[in-house]
Amino acid sequence: MNLLECKHLSKRFGDTMALRDVNLTLPRGRIIGLLGKNGAGKTTLIKLMNDLLTPSEGAVLFEGAPLGAESKQAIAYLPERTYLERSMTVAQTLRFFAAFYASFDAEKARRLLTDLELREDVRIATLSKGMQEKLQLVLVMSRKAKLYILDEPLGGVDPATRDYVLDTILQNFAEDASVLLSTHLIADIERILDDVILIDQGQITEVLSADALRTREGCAIDEYFRRRFKC
Amino acid sequence: MLKKLMRYDLQWIIGKVLSYYSAVTLVLALLARLFHALSPQAFFLHLLEKIFAGAFLSCAIAILINALMRSLVCFRRTLYGDPSYLTHTLPIKRGTVFTAKVLAGVVSLLFALLVAALGYSIAVLTRADVWEALKELLHRRTVLNLLLVCAAVVLQLFEMHFSAVLGLVLGHRREKGRIPFSVLFSMLIYIAVSGALTGLLFALSLLKPQAHALLTQSLSTQEMFTMDGMRFLLAADVVLCLLANCGLYLAARHVFCKGVDVE
């Protein structure tokens, strides 16, 4: 059974069709890049997969069932914005995650926080945006999820830390789990991708393996992306 | 899960702000009482007593408004603001999330009412009043009257809360102008529900002439004023408010469970 399936998924915002009849399946054990220009529908698709938007048409199924409490226990989502309660300390946030997610590994989270030099006694409000994003990544990657959905995980991170973030992602998910990565920084993530999903104007245009794409085009994915979506 | 979620919401709503307000309210009530007891004849002390009593009253009203506003802000930000990205991805059923948020608001309002009532007892009630009240409470009918008045006041406050919750849920189903529409919907729902309740109360009063007289005649010209009529109106008001609050809660929960569109 596929991990996640989108069936005839559409999303309309007023007169704008943000996503149009998307049919997509995410297999297990793969790192998948969701690539597209700004406004192509990447975040809309990811939000629909996380039950943050209601589909205008179609449905999202996780292991064959509609999204619900069970699927949310199995999907770890990193949004492109900071969503943590700013009045809490890092330690309180760890306790919050441990209280709600059965698979949250607090010890692992503490280890990752030490690596990133994040102290547990500081309030989230006092952290910079970049540090908050690192903390969010730590919280997400400390869960034993079946699917990790990461929306722009490198967006607010300095170039020096990007490799560390990618290594953290690679080292912290189980073999049968999958990772869906959405980013503009294709050159940075290209080395870890197994599959690529290309999205344009709310429609999935291509789904294929990263190697197949490179062989077909005879160039890196980043170069192909620039050529194809040139303004 | 419901309790856990409620605990975090209550920490945010009551937290430091309402705790400080409560402390200030109770201290002002105590000061008003102290200056009242010191010397009612001395002009300066009498003036201080009035100032503290006025300040206490303002704080008691402010804590109620504060609790209502903070519970609504918490509801909006955790279900539609940035923290909603976390709320909606927690492994909890949508209906449970909604109930936890609403109950956190209800508990906060009860907390504020309790502080206001406690402050009032400290500031105003004398030992003789308390003794008299205790003696009266032994009389079953007085207990019923007191409970009806308390229930009517509490339910009126909850009606505002539930109207605003339904207004927020409906307002956030729109594509644009979510906050202005939430405010507009909340006001319209509150006015409509209050109007309907008044109409129904008037219709029910036709069943009891004493109650009807209370609504149609001025106090000075009333010939048929009885406690029975008042009790009937209060009981009817409590039942109608309870039904209206349940209806508002269920309607908001139904709309919310259809799905959200987080910005």
Chai-1 contact restraints between the chains, C-beta under 6 A:
chainA,res_idxA,chainB,res_idxB,connection_type,confidence,min_distance_angstrom,max_distance_angstrom,comment,restraint_id
A,F13,B,E175,contact,1.0,0.0,6.0,A-B,restraint_1
A,G14,B,E175,contact,1.0,0.0,6.0,A-B,restraint_2
A,N50,B,T89,contact,1.0,0.0,6.0,A-B,restraint_3
A,D51,B,H88,contact,1.0,0.0,6.0,A-B,restraint_4
A,L52,B,H88,contact,1.0,0.0,6.0,A-B,restraint_5
A,L52,B,V262,contact,1.0,0.0,6.0,A-B,restraint_6
A,L53,B,D261,contact,1.0,0.0,6.0,A-B,restraint_7
A,T54,B,G259,contact,1.0,0.0,6.0,A-B,restraint_8
A,T54,B,D261,contact,1.0,0.0,6.0,A-B,restraint_9
A,A69,B,P91,contact,1.0,0.0,6.0,A-B,restraint_10
A,A69,B,I92,contact,1.0,0.0,6.0,A-B,restraint_11
A,A69,B,K93,contact,1.0,0.0,6.0,A-B,restraint_12
A,K72,B,T89,contact,1.0,0.0,6.0,A-B,restraint_13
A,K72,B,P91,contact,1.0,0.0,6.0,A-B,restraint_14
A,Q73,B,P91,contact,1.0,0.0,6.0,A-B,restraint_15
A,Y77,B,T89,contact,1.0,0.0,6.0,A-B,restraint_16
A,P79,B,Y85,contact,1.0,0.0,6.0,A-B,restraint_17
A,R81,B,D82,contact,1.0,0.0,6.0,A-B,restraint_18
A,Y83,B,D82,contact,1.0,0.0,6.0,A-B,restraint_19
A,Y83,B,P83,contact,1.0,0.0,6.0,A-B,restraint_20
A,Y83,B,Y85,contact,1.0,0.0,6.0,A-B,restraint_21
A,Y83,B,L86,contact,1.0,0.0,6.0,A-B,restraint_22
A,E85,B,P83,contact,1.0,0.0,6.0,A-B,restraint_23
A,A99,B,K4,contact,1.0,0.0,6.0,A-B,restraint_24
A,F100,B,L90,contact,1.0,0.0,6.0,A-B,restraint_25
